[in-house]
Amino acid sequence: MKPRIKITLVEKKGNCSCHRGHKAGDTFDYDDDRGILCPMAMHVAFPYIDILRYGGCPPKAKNGEIRFCCPDSDVINVFKIEKVEEKS
């Protein structure tokens, strides 16, 4: 079974609002919330998801989190991505 992936919008750096209405604090489950998260952000997230699901470790930010940015230069939403450990 593939691990669950949680994506959280943690910061906004651009001057414009998100075209999909995403705001800091919004959280998405990769498997359950497809179609809700902006497709442009999802396009950037996918390599990180793939790396996490298959045992790799993507580059980390200075604070130790795995982060990526929305590719829209007017918006620049910053997302944190993490693998959710299942409790046994």
Z-matrix of the N, CA and C atoms (Angstrom, degrees):
N
C 1 1.457
C 2 1.532 1 109.33
N 3 1.313 2 115.31 1 134.51
C 4 1.465 3 120.07 2 -179.66
C 5 1.528 4 110.06 3 -74.86
N 6 1.344 5 117.00 4 141.67
C 7 1.468 6 118.87 5 177.36
C 8 1.525 7 111.34 6 -66.83
N 9 1.315 8 115.53 7 151.41
C 10 1.459 9 121.08 8 177.65
C 11 1.525 10 108.73 9 -77.38
N 12 1.325 11 115.87 10 147.97
C 13 1.461 12 121.94 11 -179.03
C 14 1.530 13 108.59 12 -121.88
N 15 1.320 14 115.69 13 128.76
C 16 1.463 15 121.97 14 178.13
C 17 1.526 16 108.72 15 -110.40
N 18 1.330 17 115.52 16 132.73
C 19 1.460 18 122.41 17 179.85
C 20 1.527 19 107.24 18 -120.66
N 21 1.336 20 116.73 19 124.63
C 22 1.464 21 121.40 20 -177.45
C 23 1.512 22 109.92 21 -125.01
N 24 1.330 23 116.55 22 130.77
C 25 1.463 24 120.65 23 174.76
C 26 1.531 25 106.78 24 -78.48
N 27 1.331 26 116.70 25 116.71
C 28 1.462 27 120.64 26 -173.13
C 29 1.522 28 114.95 27 -108.61
N 30 1.330 29 116.76 28 -18.21
C 31 1.467 30 118.87 29 -174.82
C 32 1.525 31 109.83 30 -162.54
N 33 1.311 32 115.74 31 151.98
C 34 1.459 33 121.68 32 176.22
C 35 1.516 34 107.94 33 -125.47
N 36 1.338 35 117.04 34 130.11
C 37 1.465 36 120.36 35 -176.81
C 38 1.517 37 113.70 36 -115.39
N 39 1.318 38 118.62 37 -20.18
C 40 1.462 39 121.81 38 -178.12
C 41 1.519 40 112.27 39 -82.32
N 42 1.335 41 115.28 40 172.19
C 43 1.464 42 121.42 41 -177.74
C 44 1.524 43 113.96 42 -88.59
N 45 1.327 44 118.23 43 -19.13
C 46 1.464 45 121.70 44 -176.34
C 47 1.526 46 110.75 45 -100.37
N 48 1.314 47 115.39 46 156.78
C 49 1.465 48 119.17 47 176.86
C 50 1.529 49 109.37 48 -78.78
N 51 1.305 50 115.35 49 158.07
C 52 1.459 51 122.18 50 -179.08
C 53 1.525 52 109.51 51 -66.58
N 54 1.321 53 116.08 52 135.76
C 55 1.461 54 121.58 53 -179.41
C 56 1.524 55 112.28 54 -68.05
N 57 1.342 56 116.51 55 -21.63
C 58 1.472 57 121.14 56 178.46
C 59 1.524 58 111.68 57 -97.72
N 60 1.334 59 117.05 58 -2.15
C 61 1.461 60 120.51 59 178.55
C 62 1.521 61 114.77 60 83.40
N 63 1.330 62 118.00 61 11.62
C 64 1.463 63 120.55 62 179.15
C 65 1.527 64 110.19 63 -68.55
N 66 1.339 65 115.15 64 144.11
C 67 1.460 66 121.88 65 179.66
C 68 1.524 67 109.38 66 -134.19
N 69 1.330 68 115.85 67 157.13
C 70 1.468 69 120.55 68 177.80
C 71 1.523 70 108.94 69 -53.25
N 72 1.321 71 115.03 70 135.50
C 73 1.461 72 121.67 71 -178.70
C 74 1.523 73 113.18 72 100.85
N 75 1.331 74 117.77 73 -18.64
C 76 1.468 75 120.21 74 177.18
C 77 1.521 76 109.13 75 -63.68
N 78 1.332 77 115.81 76 136.21
C 79 1.459 78 121.67 77 -179.63
C 80 1.519 79 109.12 78 -125.71
N 81 1.317 80 115.38 79 141.32
C 82 1.458 81 121.82 80 -176.90
C 83 1.523 82 109.92 81 -130.85
N 84 1.320 83 116.47 82 138.88
C 85 1.456 84 122.48 83 171.32
C 86 1.526 85 106.12 84 -94.40
N 87 1.312 86 117.38 85 124.19
C 88 1.465 87 120.79 86 -174.75
C 89 1.529 88 112.07 87 -54.85
N 90 1.321 89 117.68 88 -43.34
C 91 1.460 90 120.41 89 -176.51
C 92 1.528 91 113.20 90 -78.57
N 93 1.312 92 117.43 91 -38.42
C 94 1.465 93 120.97 92 -174.27
C 95 1.521 94 114.25 93 -88.58
N 96 1.320 95 117.71 94 -23.15
C 97 1.466 96 120.87 95 -173.14
C 98 1.527 97 114.19 96 -111.70
N 99 1.299 98 116.94 97 24.59
C 100 1.469 99 119.68 98 176.63
C 101 1.518 100 108.68 99 -62.23
N 102 1.295 101 116.04 100 137.90
C 103 1.449 102 120.69 101 -177.60
C 104 1.516 103 112.98 102 92.16
N 105 1.312 104 117.16 103 -15.74
C 106 1.475 105 121.18 104 177.06
C 107 1.525 106 109.52 105 -92.70
N 108 1.327 107 116.08 106 -46.58
C 109 1.463 108 120.30 107 177.51
C 110 1.530 109 108.85 108 -69.19
N 111 1.315 110 116.34 109 137.94
C 112 1.460 111 123.19 110 -179.54
C 113 1.531 112 110.28 111 -48.92
N 114 1.329 113 117.89 112 131.21
C 115 1.465 114 120.64 113 -179.88
C 116 1.527 115 113.64 114 -60.20
N 117 1.343 116 117.49 115 -32.28
C 118 1.469 117 119.03 116 178.13
C 119 1.527 118 110.32 117 -67.54
N 120 1.323 119 117.42 118 -42.08
C 121 1.469 120 120.78 119 177.60
C 122 1.526 121 110.11 120 -66.49
N 123 1.322 122 116.70 121 -40.31
C 124 1.464 123 120.45 122 179.55
C 125 1.525 124 111.04 123 -62.15
N 126 1.322 125 116.70 124 -36.86
C 127 1.457 126 121.19 125 178.39
C 128 1.535 127 110.48 126 -60.49
N 129 1.320 128 116.81 127 -39.41
C 130 1.461 129 121.42 128 178.55
C 131 1.532 130 110.30 129 -74.48
N 132 1.326 131 117.39 130 -35.93
C 133 1.469 132 122.04 131 -176.85
C 134 1.523 133 112.88 132 -69.78
N 135 1.324 134 117.05 133 -31.50
C 136 1.459 135 119.36 134 -170.27
C 137 1.528 136 114.95 135 -54.62
N 138 1.327 137 121.32 136 -45.03
C 139 1.475 138 118.49 137 178.72
C 140 1.539 139 112.56 138 -60.24
N 141 1.329 140 116.86 139 -36.43
C 142 1.464 141 120.29 140 177.43
C 143 1.530 142 110.32 141 -65.26
N 144 1.329 143 116.44 142 -43.11
C 145 1.464 144 121.47 143 178.96
C 146 1.515 145 109.81 144 -60.32
N 147 1.309 146 116.49 145 -46.61
C 148 1.458 147 121.88 146 -179.32
C 149 1.527 148 110.80 147 -60.61
N 150 1.314 149 117.02 148 -45.53
C 151 1.468 150 121.22 149 179.06
C 152 1.522 151 110.62 150 -61.11
N 153 1.350 152 117.48 151 -47.37
C 154 1.466 153 120.99 152 -179.10
C 155 1.528 154 112.13 153 -63.71
N 156 1.316 155 116.74 154 -42.05
C 157 1.468 156 120.15 155 -176.54
C 158 1.521 157 113.01 156 -68.71
N 159 1.315 158 117.65 157 -24.46
C 160 1.453 159 119.63 158 -177.05
C 161 1.523 160 113.21 159 -110.12
N 162 1.350 161 115.94 160 23.82
C 163 1.453 162 121.12 161 169.02
C 164 1.512 163 117.06 162 92.04
N 165 1.314 164 118.06 163 1.53
C 166 1.456 165 120.40 164 179.89
C 167 1.517 166 112.25 165 -85.82
N 168 1.319 167 114.92 166 177.37
C 169 1.462 168 121.21 167 178.84
C 170 1.530 169 108.73 168 -131.97
N 171 1.335 170 116.90 169 105.57
C 172 1.465 171 119.82 170 179.12
C 173 1.525 172 111.20 171 -66.73
N 174 1.309 173 117.97 172 165.39
C 175 1.468 174 120.77 173 176.55
C 176 1.530 175 110.24 174 -58.70
N 177 1.316 176 115.14 175 147.14
C 178 1.464 177 120.64 176 -178.66
C 179 1.521 178 110.95 177 -113.03
N 180 1.324 179 115.56 178 151.29
C 181 1.462 180 121.85 179 175.43
C 182 1.532 181 109.00 180 -71.79
N 183 1.307 182 116.27 181 171.56
C 184 1.468 183 120.86 182 -179.47
C 185 1.523 184 112.07 183 -57.31
N 186 1.344 185 117.13 184 -30.24
C 187 1.472 186 120.37 185 -178.97
C 188 1.531 187 112.26 186 -84.90
N 189 1.334 188 117.65 187 2.87
C 190 1.457 189 121.71 188 176.78
C 191 1.523 190 114.42 189 91.90
N 192 1.327 191 117.89 190 -5.57
C 193 1.455 192 121.32 191 179.27
C 194 1.528 193 110.19 192 -86.09
N 195 1.320 194 115.53 193 156.99
C 196 1.457 195 121.44 194 173.08
C 197 1.525 196 105.79 195 -93.53
N 198 1.322 197 116.46 196 118.04
C 199 1.463 198 121.60 197 -175.14
C 200 1.517 199 111.05 198 -129.80
N 201 1.329 200 114.97 199 153.69
C 202 1.457 201 121.70 200 172.43
C 203 1.520 202 108.18 201 -146.72
N 204 1.317 203 116.02 202 162.20
C 205 1.467 204 121.45 203 -177.07
C 206 1.513 205 111.93 204 -114.87
N 207 1.309 206 114.01 205 149.46
C 208 1.454 207 122.48 206 169.71
C 209 1.528 208 107.57 207 -60.26
N 210 1.333 209 118.52 208 139.28
C 211 1.464 210 119.67 209 -178.79
C 212 1.529 211 114.58 210 -79.53
N 213 1.320 212 118.50 211 -3.91
C 214 1.465 213 120.67 212 179.03
C 215 1.527 214 108.66 213 -79.52
N 216 1.323 215 117.50 214 110.65
C 217 1.467 216 121.85 215 -173.35
C 218 1.525 217 112.88 216 -66.81
N 219 1.316 218 118.75 217 -17.20
C 220 1.464 219 120.83 218 176.16
C 221 1.525 220 112.30 219 -83.42
N 222 1.316 221 116.74 220 -21.71
C 223 1.464 222 121.82 221 -176.04
C 224 1.531 223 111.52 222 -103.24
N 225 1.305 224 117.49 223 -57.04
C 226 1.470 225 126.01 224 -179.45
C 227 1.531 226 112.84 225 49.64
N 228 1.327 227 115.72 226 62.43
C 229 1.462 228 119.74 227 170.79
C 230 1.522 229 108.19 228 -75.99
N 231 1.326 230 116.62 229 139.30
C 232 1.462 231 122.22 230 178.40
C 233 1.526 232 107.51 231 -107.57
N 234 1.317 233 116.07 232 125.52
C 235 1.457 234 122.21 233 -178.30
C 236 1.521 235 110.47 234 -112.41
N 237 1.317 236 115.45 235 145.04
C 238 1.469 237 122.51 236 171.00
C 239 1.522 238 105.93 237 -103.75
N 240 1.317 239 115.98 238 138.61
C 241 1.463 240 120.31 239 179.33
C 242 1.517 241 108.27 240 -125.20
N 243 1.330 242 115.59 241 137.43
C 244 1.468 243 118.82 242 -178.87
C 245 1.518 244 111.21 243 -148.30
N 246 1.317 245 114.41 244 149.85
C 247 1.451 246 121.49 245 175.38
C 248 1.521 247 107.07 246 -85.09
N 249 1.324 248 117.01 247 130.45
C 250 1.467 249 122.06 248 -179.86
C 251 1.525 250 107.96 249 -90.71
N 252 1.303 251 115.26 250 118.17
C 253 1.459 252 120.46 251 179.69
C 254 1.523 253 108.99 252 -77.99
N 255 1.331 254 115.93 253 125.48
C 256 1.468 255 121.24 254 179.05
C 257 1.519 256 109.45 255 -75.01
N 258 1.315 257 115.61 256 136.94
C 259 1.475 258 120.66 257 176.90
C 260 1.515 259 109.10 258 -85.29
N 261 1.335 260 114.94 259 135.01
C 262 1.466 261 117.35 260 -179.57
C 263 1.506 262 113.41 261 -92.81
